[in-house]
Amino acid sequence: MDAVGAPLTTRQHVLEFVDPVEGCTGYLVYDRIECRLAAGGCRMWPGLTVDTLSALAERMTLKQRVLGTNVDGAKCGVDFDPQAPGSRAVLGRFLEFLRHELLTRFSMGCDMGTRFEQLEELATAMGIGSVKVAVKKAQGFSDEEFARRQSLLDAKVGAYTVSQRRAGHAVAAATVAAARHAGYKVKGLHVGLQGFGNLGRAAAYSLANWGASVTAVGDEHGCMVDPHGFDVARMLQADRSRPVVDLLGQPLRLPPSVLCELPVDVLVLAAAEDALTPEQAAVLPAPVVVVAANCGITPEVERILTDRGVVVVPDFIGGIGGSASMETLFGPASTPSPKEVLDLLEGLIDELVTDVLGAARTRGLPPSQVALDIAAAAPVHPDGPPYGSSPYLPSGRRPRGNRVAKAGRPAKKRGKIR
């Protein structure tokens, strides 16, 4: 299982894995080889291809450049069913194949078909301690400081750990910031969620804590609706393997497509690629759409929504929470508390979304184009530490981003997210 490298595009690099027992293939794709550190999730999914991983790795680089970190994008995964017998063993062999990369350059997270706790257990069994151990050397941490910060991911803030909450917490923060931009307040905000997996559940938890109402939830099995808002705490106690229509014994159960016909204030797409058809986009009643899933809508759908005046937070902003949380965990000069990691993340996302949507309105451009412009103009310091350089990282006073404003467009000062 030696790593064999080959160029995938003019700037990408791929390592190919063939499992010696199951015969399935896996890949690690580096989108670039510039910085000390590359970061991305690990996916286990039947039918997974190197082309898919290539596109996702490129998306990861976009997220890092928008954030202003000195990190390259990457993505890895195995073409295997995570529910099949032997899946854990396959994943363990894949991580062993990536041992050198994990020790030197690749910071791994979870993705479809994997859980962060599972990846950490396998890394511990391998004797390397963590799938994020490459951060230690790249950031210049001592063993003790890295262990201190890494342990914060397992610390509870409320009912869940920082690791379980971070990506969904960022989605919730993006939802509130986008809604505020459109003139809504968080108290009583009506939110529709497509997807109630790890991301959707964590987003619902934070939104409910802030006073928003999750009034519709859908997945591939169906949609359930409650205009008064669901009991999110009760929903989160239910078996996560059950379809959403069975979570509460709720009487009003509808087809999945109905979610896109409901008059919610914000529709959050946290489940699958290409979640809206052009036909649905043309009549979607929601005035705000937050795309949290990678490639959650096509460029055509985004164009239709934007032309209709719908506020759209693109996927590489709405789904940036995993990357952004690494900045709030490893970037501060002193070790934050578990709550501070999430508070900093909330402030970072608030400033980022406010910056992008404000500039989109001022410049008459889609938010995705503004974010792409930010990414293209981002300075990268390959020899610098990966984290701690994001202009959106709150510094103790208030978020201080507005990179678009620095280019000559005046910025409004914003207070806290709520």
FIZAGU-379846 format. One record per residue (C-alpha): residue in one letter; x, y, z. Coordinates in steps of 0.05 Angstrom, whole numbers, plus 5000, padded with zeros to 4 digits. Layout:
% residues N
AXYZ...
END
This chain:
% residues 418
M500050005000D505550494983A503351194963V504051314889G503552044868A501152304800P498852984775L491253054768T491053754738T496354284727R496354444801Q493253834834H496753214859V493552534875L495551934916E491951294896F490150724943V487750024926D485249624985P488748954988V482648595017E476448894985G479749144921C476349824927T480050464908G481351094947Y484851754935L487852354969V487652964924Y491853584940D488954174903R495554554910I502454434939E504255124964C503155175039R505854775098L498954495111A493154235068A486354085098G480153705077G475153175096C475152425087R469252125050M467051395046W461651304994P459950794940G461551054871L466351584896T471051804840V477552184836D474052714795T469152844852L474852894901S478453364854A472553844852L471753814927A479153944939E478654554895R472654784936M476854694999T482155154971L476755674957K474455645029Q481555725056R482956325010V476456665029L478256575102G485256845090T488856255120N495555975095V492555295081D491654915016G485454514999A485253754997K480153184998C480652435007G476051845005V474651114989D469650824940F466150374991D459450325027P460350575098Q454750115121A457849485091P461448965134G468749115135S468049865124R471750045188A477549585168V477849895099L477950595129G483450385177R487750125120F486550765081L488951185140E495050735147F496450865073L496151605088R500551565151H506251985122E501552515097L497852555163L504352635201T507253165155R502253565115F494953335113S489853555165M483953085158G476653205177C470352805168D465652805109M459952365082G460351665109T465451815164R465252115234F470752525266E470652095329Q471651475285L477551785249E480751985315E479951285343L483350995282A489051505286T490051325359A490250585342M495550745290G499851085342I499551785311G494552065361S490252485315V488352595242K490253325254V497153205281A500253555220V497654215248K502454155307K508854235266A505954705215Q503355185269G509555115312F505854845373S509154445428D506353755442E502854035504E499754635469F497254215410A494253705458R490854255498R487554565437Q485853905404S482453675468L477554255462L474153895405D471753365455A469353885505K461853995512V458554665501G451254555517A448953855499Y454253715447T461753745438V465354295399S466953785346Q459653585338R457254305337R462454705299A460354615226G452854665240H454055255288A457255625230V451355455185A446655745238A450956375243A450856455167T443256365168V442356915219A447157395185A443857295117A436957375147R438958015182H441758275116A434858145086G431458525143Y429457955190K430957875264V433157225294K427457185345G421856825310L425656725246H422456155207V427555675179G426755075133L432154555135Q433754075079G437653515112F437853305185G444452945189N450353185230L450453865196G442953995198R442153755270A447754195296A444954795258A438054675286Y440854635357S444255315352L438455645316A433555405369N438155665424W438156345391G430656385386A429456205313S423955715295V425355105253T418555035219A420154535164V425053965157G425953505098D430252935073E429952445015H424252075050G419552665060C418153325094M414753515159V411954195175D409854575238P408455315228H409355435303G416355125303F418654425322D421054195390V428254155366A430753875432R425953295426M427853185353L435153145371Q433852595421A430852145368D434851595333R438851965279S437951375231R430451495226P427451905168V425352605190V418052445179D418551925236L422252355286L416252625324G410452215302Q408452865270P401652845235L403153275174R407852885129L409053125059P413352944998P420653194999S419353704943V414354074987L420054375027C421654824968E414455074965L413755315037P413856055057V419756015105D424256625117V430656225103L431655565067V437955205089L440654675040A444854215083A444053535050A445753394978E448653664913D443954004863A438554074915L434154544874T431954474802P431455094757E423955014758Q423855024834A428555624837A423956014791V418155994841L421755884908P418056314960A423856355010P427357045005V433956765033V437656125014V443755875052V447555335016A451354905066A452454265025N458154244975C455554414905G448554474936I445954864877T448354944805P450755614776E444355634735V439955564797E444056094833R443256574774I435656464773L435156594848T439657214846D435857504787R429457434827G432457814885V433457214931V439357294978V443956694966V449756495011P453956034966D456355354989F463655545000I461256075049G455255715081G459355075087I465755395110G464755215184G469654625187S475355045160A473355675199S473155285264M480355085255E482055825251T478355965316L481455355350F488655415328G489156155307P488456545373A495056725407S492756395472T488755765481P481255925478S475955595520P471055115487K465655645487E470456165460V471955715400L464555735382D463656475400L469556655356L466756225301E460056575306G463457255301L467857045243I461956775202D457757385218E463157855194L464657435132V457357365109T455958105124D462058305084V460357875024L452958045021G454158785033A459258814977A454658414931R449158924942T453959524932R457259234870G451058924839L454358244836P452257554859P455157384928S458856804899Q462657264851V464557734909A467057134949L470956884888D474157584881I476157564954A479256874945A482957084882A485857694916A487757344981P495157394999V498256715014H504656635056P506955915044D512355965098G507656275149P503655895201P497055615174Y492455955224G491856625258S491857075196S484457105178P482057835178Y475257565198L477757265264P474957685321S480557995361G477258155427R474158815404R469458615348P469958255281R474558665236G473958365167N470958765109R476458595061V472058845005A471359515041K478959575044A479059604969G475560284972R468360104988P465960385055A463759875106K458259915157K460259755228R456459165255G455058955325K454058255351I450257745310R443957835351
END
